[in-house]
Amino acid sequence: MSDQLDALFAGVRGVQPPAAFAPAEQVRWRGRQRTHRKALLAGAGVLTITTAAAGLGAGLALPRPDGVAPPTDSTPTTTRPTSPPATASPAPSRTSSPPPTRKAGSVLLQPDDLGPGTWRPFEAEQMQNRDRWYWGLWDGNCPAYKSSLFPSLPHRHAVETVAYQAVGGSLRSVSQVVERYDNGWGGRNLNDVRAVIDRCGNLDPTPETLAMPNFAIVDTGFAGDDSLLVRVDLVQLGQGPSSDPQPYIAVVRVGDLVTTVRAYPPDADRVRGIAQRAAARLG
């Protein structure tokens, strides 16, 4: 038997596969796309999109870009992103914002901000892309997406995230990203959000993705110094937009802090209300 096995392995040793193996990131992308499709098409309220993907509903269950496993506890965490290469820009000077005077984590939404019910934190990784930016969710999927087109990114120097799930078996959830930018760059980041939606927010699905989210800004000026309400429409291959309700995303700026909030079930007024409470915590 041993000789037979040796002969078998000798015959296949050095044989090249019929096609080159896909890069690791592409394999992860395909796996996340399958998760994304199952969650969305089942109406579970979780919108997971990557190569920069992000969950836009119940929370973003995405692997971290550095390959580190998520922490096992459920407390909100603070991360410092790896900034993309700085790009030349004549705009505001690069003077670091002063450190926050409030206690750590108080800029994040708390359970009392979320409405009736009992809420518990859970791990929801929300920026799994090379730029570690929520709106980098087209990285690798939109040919027009390039880090250098969004000059605010090198001027972000801190990120905090949190996600909550309602206790009791319901699908209600809220997730939030808070980004801190250098002095004068928070407003530029809102411009970059508008630009990336304009550039990559209307992609067609492919046989590989089967479904793609489309994004449209449907309201502005409802919270903070600047704010956007973005509607998400899932477009399925060969079927057009899904008839299922899709999430809304609120982006709110207060000074040089920018928060991105989404909630499930989808309800524009509820997302606006939570975003307004988020803005009050940033103020």
C-alpha positions as CSV (number, residue, x, y, z in Angstrom):
1,M,0.0,0.0,0.0
2,S,2.8,2.4,0.9
3,D,4.5,1.8,-2.5
4,Q,1.2,2.5,-4.3
5,L,0.7,5.7,-2.4
6,D,4.3,6.8,-3.1
7,A,3.7,6.1,-6.8
8,L,0.4,8.0,-6.8
9,F,2.0,11.1,-5.1
10,A,5.0,11.0,-7.4
11,G,2.6,11.2,-10.4
12,V,0.9,14.3,-9.2
13,R,3.9,16.0,-7.6
14,G,4.6,19.2,-9.5
15,V,1.4,19.1,-11.5
16,Q,0.1,22.7,-11.9
17,P,-3.6,23.4,-11.2
18,P,-5.9,23.9,-14.2
19,A,-6.2,27.6,-13.2
20,A,-4.2,29.8,-10.9
21,F,-5.4,30.0,-7.4
22,A,-7.3,33.1,-6.6
23,P,-5.6,35.7,-4.3
24,A,-6.5,35.3,-0.7
25,E,-8.4,38.6,-0.7
26,Q,-10.5,37.5,-3.6
27,V,-11.4,34.2,-1.8
28,R,-12.4,36.2,1.2
29,W,-14.4,38.6,-1.0
30,R,-16.3,35.7,-2.5
31,G,-17.1,34.2,0.9
32,R,-18.4,37.5,2.2
33,Q,-20.5,37.9,-1.0
34,R,-22.1,34.6,-0.3
35,T,-22.8,35.6,3.3
36,H,-24.1,39.0,2.0
37,R,-26.5,37.3,-0.5
38,K,-27.9,34.8,2.0
39,A,-28.5,37.5,4.6
40,L,-30.1,40.0,2.3
41,L,-32.2,37.7,0.2
42,A,-33.5,36.0,3.3
43,G,-34.6,39.4,4.6
44,A,-32.6,39.1,7.8
45,G,-31.7,42.7,7.7
46,V,-28.0,42.2,7.5
47,L,-26.3,43.9,4.6
48,T,-22.7,42.7,4.3
49,I,-20.8,44.2,1.4
50,T,-17.1,44.1,0.9
51,T,-14.0,43.8,-0.4
52,A,-14.6,46.8,1.5
53,A,-17.7,45.6,2.7
54,A,-19.9,46.8,5.4
55,G,-23.1,45.5,6.9
56,L,-25.7,48.1,6.5
57,G,-28.5,46.6,8.6
58,A,-28.1,44.4,11.6
59,G,-24.3,44.9,11.8
60,L,-21.3,44.2,9.7
61,A,-20.0,40.7,10.4
62,L,-16.7,41.1,8.4
63,P,-13.2,39.8,9.0
64,R,-10.6,42.4,9.9
65,P,-8.2,43.5,7.1
66,D,-5.2,42.6,9.2
67,G,-6.4,39.1,9.7
68,V,-6.7,39.5,13.5
69,A,-9.6,37.6,15.0
70,P,-12.2,39.9,16.6
71,P,-12.0,40.2,20.4
72,T,-14.3,37.8,22.3
73,D,-15.8,40.4,24.6
74,S,-18.7,42.5,23.5
75,T,-17.5,45.9,24.7
76,P,-17.1,48.8,22.2
77,T,-13.5,49.0,20.9
78,T,-11.3,51.8,19.6
79,T,-9.1,51.2,16.6
80,R,-6.5,53.3,14.9
81,P,-6.6,52.7,11.1
82,T,-3.6,52.5,8.9
83,S,-3.9,55.6,6.9
84,P,-3.6,55.4,3.1
85,P,-0.8,57.3,1.4
86,A,-1.3,61.0,1.8
87,T,-2.3,62.9,-1.3
88,A,-1.4,66.4,-2.1
89,S,-4.2,68.8,-1.3
90,P,-4.2,72.6,-0.8
91,A,-7.0,72.6,1.7
92,P,-6.9,72.9,5.5
93,S,-3.7,72.7,7.3
94,R,-2.7,69.4,8.9
95,T,-3.0,70.3,12.5
96,S,-4.2,67.6,14.8
97,S,-7.5,68.0,16.5
98,P,-7.2,68.4,20.3
99,P,-7.8,65.2,22.3
100,P,-11.4,64.7,23.5
101,T,-12.2,66.0,26.9
102,R,-15.0,63.5,27.5
103,K,-14.4,60.1,29.0
104,A,-13.4,57.4,26.5
105,G,-16.3,55.9,24.5
106,S,-18.8,58.6,25.4
107,V,-19.0,59.8,21.8
108,L,-20.6,56.5,21.0
109,L,-24.3,55.7,21.1
110,Q,-25.5,54.2,24.4
111,P,-28.5,51.8,24.9
112,D,-30.6,54.6,26.2
113,D,-30.3,56.3,22.8
114,L,-31.8,53.4,20.8
115,G,-35.4,53.4,21.9
116,P,-37.6,50.8,23.8
117,G,-36.2,47.4,24.7
118,T,-33.1,46.0,26.1
119,W,-29.9,46.3,24.0
120,R,-26.7,44.5,24.2
121,P,-23.4,45.3,22.4
122,F,-22.1,42.7,19.9
123,E,-19.1,42.5,17.7
124,A,-19.8,43.9,14.2
125,E,-16.7,44.6,12.1
126,Q,-17.6,47.5,9.9
127,M,-14.6,48.7,7.8
128,Q,-13.0,45.6,6.3
129,N,-11.2,47.3,3.4
130,R,-7.7,48.6,2.7
131,D,-8.7,52.2,3.6
132,R,-10.5,51.1,6.8
133,W,-13.2,53.6,5.9
134,Y,-16.9,52.7,5.9
135,W,-17.4,54.1,2.4
136,G,-14.5,52.0,1.1
137,L,-17.0,49.2,0.6
138,W,-16.5,49.2,-3.1
139,D,-12.7,48.7,-2.8
140,G,-12.0,45.9,-5.4
141,N,-15.5,46.0,-6.8
142,C,-15.8,49.4,-8.3
143,P,-13.0,50.1,-10.9
144,A,-13.5,53.8,-10.3
145,Y,-12.7,53.6,-6.6
146,K,-9.2,54.9,-5.7
147,S,-8.0,56.0,-2.3
148,S,-6.3,59.0,-3.8
149,L,-9.6,60.5,-4.9
150,F,-10.7,61.0,-1.3
151,P,-8.2,63.5,0.3
152,S,-9.8,63.4,3.7
153,L,-8.7,59.8,4.4
154,P,-5.0,60.5,5.3
155,H,-6.3,63.1,7.8
156,R,-8.4,60.7,9.9
157,H,-6.5,59.7,13.0
158,A,-9.0,57.8,15.2
159,V,-11.9,55.5,14.7
160,E,-14.4,54.0,17.2
161,T,-17.2,51.5,16.5
162,V,-20.1,50.0,18.3
163,A,-23.1,47.8,17.5
164,Y,-26.1,46.8,19.5
165,Q,-28.7,44.1,19.2
166,A,-32.1,44.0,20.8
167,V,-32.5,41.2,23.4
168,G,-35.3,38.8,23.0
169,G,-34.9,37.2,19.5
170,S,-35.9,40.2,17.4
171,L,-33.8,41.4,14.5
172,R,-33.6,45.0,15.7
173,S,-30.0,46.3,15.6
174,V,-28.0,49.5,15.4
175,S,-24.4,50.0,14.4
176,Q,-22.2,53.0,14.4
177,V,-18.8,54.3,13.3
178,V,-17.2,57.5,14.7
179,E,-14.2,58.9,12.9
180,R,-12.0,61.8,14.1
181,Y,-10.3,64.0,11.5
182,D,-7.6,66.6,11.7
183,N,-8.8,70.2,12.2
184,G,-10.8,71.4,9.2
185,W,-11.0,68.0,7.6
186,G,-14.4,66.7,8.9
187,G,-16.3,68.7,6.3
188,R,-14.0,67.5,3.6
189,N,-14.9,63.9,4.6
190,L,-18.6,64.6,4.0
191,N,-17.6,65.8,0.5
192,D,-15.7,62.6,0.0
193,V,-18.8,60.6,1.1
194,R,-20.8,62.4,-1.5
195,A,-18.1,61.8,-4.1
196,V,-17.8,58.1,-3.5
197,I,-21.6,57.6,-3.7
198,D,-21.7,59.5,-6.9
199,R,-18.8,57.5,-8.3
200,C,-19.6,54.0,-7.1
201,G,-23.2,54.0,-5.7
202,N,-24.9,52.7,-8.8
203,L,-23.2,49.5,-9.7
204,D,-24.8,46.6,-11.7
205,P,-24.7,43.1,-10.2
206,T,-22.5,40.5,-11.9
207,P,-22.8,36.7,-12.2
208,E,-20.2,36.6,-9.4
209,T,-22.0,39.0,-7.0
210,L,-25.6,38.2,-8.0
211,A,-26.7,41.3,-6.1
212,M,-25.3,44.7,-5.6
213,P,-26.5,47.6,-3.3
214,N,-27.2,50.9,-4.9
215,F,-27.0,54.1,-2.8
216,A,-28.8,57.4,-3.1
217,I,-28.7,60.5,-0.9
218,V,-32.4,61.2,-0.1
219,D,-32.1,63.9,2.7
220,T,-29.6,66.4,4.1
221,G,-29.3,68.8,7.0
222,F,-31.3,66.9,9.6
223,A,-28.5,66.7,12.3
224,G,-25.2,68.2,13.4
225,D,-23.2,70.6,11.3
226,D,-23.8,68.6,8.1
227,S,-25.7,65.3,7.5
228,L,-26.7,62.9,4.8
229,L,-29.4,60.2,4.7
230,V,-28.6,57.5,2.3
231,R,-31.1,54.9,1.0
232,V,-29.9,51.5,0.0
233,D,-31.6,49.6,-2.8
234,L,-30.5,46.0,-3.4
235,V,-30.4,45.2,-7.1
236,Q,-30.5,41.5,-8.0
237,L,-29.0,40.1,-11.2
238,G,-31.8,39.8,-13.8
239,Q,-34.5,41.0,-11.4
240,G,-33.8,44.7,-10.8
241,P,-34.3,46.3,-7.4
242,S,-35.5,44.1,-4.6
243,S,-39.0,44.7,-3.3
244,D,-37.8,44.0,0.3
245,P,-37.3,47.1,2.5
246,Q,-33.6,48.0,2.5
247,P,-31.6,49.9,5.2
248,Y,-30.9,53.6,5.5
249,I,-27.5,55.1,6.5
250,A,-27.1,58.4,8.2
251,V,-23.8,60.3,8.0
252,V,-23.5,63.2,10.5
253,R,-20.6,65.6,11.1
254,V,-20.1,67.7,14.2
255,G,-16.9,69.7,13.9
256,D,-14.3,67.2,12.8
257,L,-16.1,64.2,14.2
258,V,-18.0,62.2,11.6
259,T,-20.4,59.4,12.5
260,T,-22.1,56.8,10.3
261,V,-25.2,55.2,11.7
262,R,-27.5,52.5,10.4
263,A,-30.4,50.5,12.0
264,Y,-32.6,47.6,11.3
265,P,-35.6,47.3,10.6
266,P,-35.3,49.8,7.8
267,D,-37.1,53.1,8.8
268,A,-35.9,56.5,7.6
269,D,-37.4,58.4,10.5
270,R,-35.9,56.0,13.1
271,V,-32.4,56.3,11.5
272,R,-32.8,60.1,11.5
273,G,-33.8,60.1,15.2
274,I,-30.9,57.9,16.2
275,A,-28.5,60.0,14.1
276,Q,-29.7,63.2,15.9
277,R,-29.0,61.5,19.3
278,A,-25.6,60.5,18.0
279,A,-24.9,64.1,17.0
280,A,-25.8,65.3,20.5
281,R,-23.1,62.9,21.9
282,L,-20.5,64.3,19.4
283,G,-21.3,67.9,20.4
